[in-house]
């Protein structure tokens, strides 16, 4: 399994499981967001349905944090 390490200027590090597509169309990177807000555009609506979004799920391969974000890894 391949992981991506994201390092932020505040010293925090986020470890994300690598996705197969990196463009929001396969769903392998789908994770539940516990806190915060992300900007997420251009994904396939069949991969992340409205009910998923309401439950806090995001596609990490195309999500950009807006401030502090916590995901259920």
C-alpha positions in Angstrom: 0.0 0.0 0.0 1.3 3.5 -0.9 0.8 6.5 1.4 1.2 10.2 0.7 2.6 12.5 3.4 1.3 16.0 3.4 3.2 18.5 5.5 1.6 21.9 6.4 3.3 25.1 7.4 2.0 24.8 11.0 4.1 21.6 11.5 1.2 19.2 11.2 1.5 16.1 9.0 -1.3 14.3 7.3 -0.9 10.8 6.0 -3.3 9.8 3.1 -3.7 6.5 1.4 -2.9 6.9 -2.2 -5.8 6.7 -4.6 -6.0 4.9 -7.9 -7.2 7.8 -10.0 -6.2 11.0 -8.2 -9.1 12.8 -9.9 -12.2 11.9 -7.9 -13.6 9.1 -10.1 -12.7 5.9 -8.3 -13.5 6.4 -4.6 -10.5 4.6 -3.1 -9.5 7.7 -1.2 -13.0 8.3 0.4 -12.6 9.2 4.0 -14.9 10.7 6.7 -14.1 14.3 7.6 -14.6 14.7 11.4 -13.9 18.5 11.6 -13.2 21.4 9.4 -14.0 22.4 5.9 -12.5 21.3 2.5 -12.8 22.6 -1.0 -13.6 19.8 -3.3 -14.4 20.2 -7.0 -14.6 18.1 -10.2 -15.5 14.7 -8.8 -17.9 12.1 -10.2 -21.2 12.4 -8.3 -21.7 8.6 -8.5 -18.5 8.1 -6.4 -19.6 10.5 -3.6 -23.4 10.8 -3.3 -25.3 13.5 -1.5 -25.9 11.1 1.5 -22.1 10.5 1.7 -21.4 14.2 1.8 -24.0 14.8 4.5 -22.3 12.1 6.6 -19.0 14.0 6.2 -17.3 11.9 3.5 -14.7 13.5 1.2 -12.5 12.3 -1.6 -9.0 13.1 -0.2 -7.3 13.0 -3.6 -9.1 16.2 -4.7 -9.8 17.9 -1.3 -8.1 21.0 -0.3 -8.3 22.0 3.4 -9.7 25.4 4.3 -8.1 25.8 7.7 -7.8 22.9 10.2 -9.3 19.6 9.0 -9.5 16.3 10.9 -10.3 13.0 9.0 -11.1 9.5 10.3 -8.0 7.6 9.1 
